[in-house]
Amino acid sequence: MALQYWQQMAQVYPQSKHRTTSKVFTVVKWVGLFFYDHWAALIMGLLGLVILAAFSVPFLAYFGLDRLSKQIFFAMHLLCGQIPSHSPYICGHQCGLCVRCTAIYSTLFVTSAIFVFTKKRLPGIPWWLLVLLALPMAWDGTTQLFGLRESTALLRVITGALFGLGCAWFTFPLVHKTMLESQAPLVERNV
Amino acid sequence: MTRPEKLSSLQVTFYTKAGCHLCEEARDMLEDIAALTQFDLTEIDIRSDLKIFEQYRYRIPVIIIDGEDTVLEGRIEFRDLAKAFHLR
């Protein structure tokens, strides 16, 4: 598929007479093709890194690497609220992500891994199923936000996992389908 | 009574633990507050007492101002801390 796309692109953008432009085009083409082929694996790797970083925080702190642990911990605040009472602890040290975010990112990672290792053949889910899978977390988070009740770690894990599963299961196949369809204009123009 | 005199009587208890990143951040904030106003700080390592440890292990950093009047814990924002010290 990548080869086919490359051939099409070469016909759409014929090789320039200028050597510099040609080199730039080649680099851009390779980078583009790399991302086109491996986007799902790259996202999966990124999600894996997030989880690894979250669990590295307590271990680094435990082994005395406080400075590195602290930097990772505060960098992860971009992704998570890191409320101590909602967070898992390892060796007495707080992880980089709270329980709910750990569940979300873990299921995003696992689902993306399934998508990648099934060679992007995982069928997508309809939007209403995504909404259905997101509803438990919305209910759990909203009722807790307004002080109506206090959630538990188990509920946070379950609702977060359902949300992560829904997001990945809906998004990855949809992106793949859209990328396949985006080739249609090139084929139609017989280029 | 002027405001600084009134604030000088503030008793602050800070529950913390070594290796707690949020505690380090909270301590920095308390140092910033100390540059603006006076208060008496009591720092307690939660590992010094089993009962305190059980009470605060999943809550630290905890800052208690004037007995139990104001309690700040977890991710503490500077604006909340400043407000608790009547600085804003």
Interface residues (C-beta under 8 A of the other chain):
Chain A: A61 Y62 D66 S69 K70 F73 F74 G81 Q82 I83 P84 S85 S87 Y89 G92 H93 Q94
Chain B: K17 G19 C20 H21 L22 E24 E25 R57 Y58 R59 I60 E73 G74 R75
